[in-house]
Amino acid sequence: MKPIDFASKLFAVTGAAQGIGAAITQALLDRDAIVAALDICADTLQAFRDRIASPRLHTYCLDIANYSQVESTIGRIESSLGPIVGWINVAGILTPKSILETTPDDWERTFAVNTTGVFNACQCVARVMVPRCSGAIVTVSSNAASVPRQNMAAYAASKAAATQFTRCLGLELAEFGIRCNIVSPGSTDTPMQRSLWSDATATDVPDAVLQGSLSHFRIGIPLRRIASPEDVADAVLFLLSDRARHITLHDLRIDGGATLGA
């Protein structure tokens, strides 16, 4: 099987300072890629850079919901580091509330990051990829985009929109040889996931996550484990690589069977 070779190739990752974004960034660096790590939190981003300490890691503070910032940052990356060959949309937020408790500000902020942010990034990076007739884009969505979840309506709707947008993008960019795919994790051991637990410091995964909850109309995880960020990173790297050269518009579910393929 052809090895995954990312040596000296430039990738950009949003939401790169922690969780899944950090795991993807680290996995790319481990394969000798050059990575532009983008995140809105300057302190977290600086701490991540200090921890990694790689000359191939370049960090940029960015509000993905701000179109002009996205456009100018992509210009800076391309002028200083070279052509971006792969873009990974990871930045996302989750405010767990019932629909009756969700405020208009909650709704707008969730969509601004999870959906508009994906549009901003994809349109701007596609405009530099199209003339080169090459590139790969991966959007990290969620299995909540396809299965209803209580207290997650804004998040689920925003991820469903981002998923369908990425499919449409892939259809339009296929003629230019640019592949666009989605990775949809389920429960993954990240700060976002732990914020949903009653005890965020717990070392063991709560039974309700693995076994499901009848009162919340939620099945458990057939594989009886939650994903690690590295599990998601492995899937993303596959879709970015030449091993997936004939795969586009695909949604790869990384949830241990939690949505039964729905």
PyMOL commands that set and color helices and strands:
alter all, ss='L'
color gray80, all
select helices_A, chain A and resi 19-30+42-52+67-81+104-132+143-145+153-176+191-194+207-211+214-216+229-240+242-244
alter helices_A, ss='H'
color red, helices_A
select strands_A, chain A and resi 10-14+34-39+57-61+84-89+135-140+178-185+212-213+218-219+251-254
alter strands_A, ss='S'
color yellow, strands_A
deselect
rebuild
show_as cartoon
